Amino acid sequence: MKKLITICLVCVLLTAAASQGTTTPQVMTISFDENGNGNVNGTPLLWGVDTPPVGHETLYYVLPFAPVVEGEIRVMEPLATSPVISDVLRFVNVGEAAPIGRVYVYSDLPEAGETPELADTGIPSLWSPYNEVTEVGPEGSNGATWTPLYPGQPGYSGTYSVSYNFTSDVPEPATICLLGLGGLLLGRNRKFNKKQK
């Protein structure tokens, strides 16, 4: 009888322990670019320009949770013969009494004739710990996604399941207007061709 009671007690304890660990963290998608346009699940992110504890002055976004696991994500150019870093996303906790999580954005310097964006301050001296992701998408609206899965990875939050969507090159307004105008002309041309038939 004592054996049966012991087995039942162990089963109850194991069931209680298993139910404690099955809470699903809230999903959070943080989207941001090189020019102060950021949101978390659609709500705008606070941003500014500042110098982090390590690195030089650049654009940053305030994360909606703290602390964040510190470190950096190196966004790599695709299909490069030798690895080339195009952007660095550096996760830092700022403040001592009540730390605030931030992500600082560094991008390579603008080419001649390009309009500089807030993060176009050059790649800083590299930092650890770090992870690498490859840039994807067409030039003009390319970027990367980073989803930290483990507690030691940069950008990890113990409270939320976070995915960071970063747009590296923000399309310029003139480019967007030209694309829109091209779409309108294409639609008008199709209507004209239908009338001709």
Secondary structure, 3 states (H helix, E strand, C coil): CHHHHHHHHHHHHHHHHHHHCCCCCEEEEEEEECCCCEEECCEECCEEEECCCCCCCEEEEECCCCCCCCEEEEEECCCCCCCCEEEEEEEEEECCCCCEEEEEEEECCCCCCCCCCCCCCCCCCCCCCEEEEECECCCCCCEEEECCCCCCCCCCCCCEEEEEEEECCCCCHHHHHHHHHHHHHHHHHHHHHHHHC
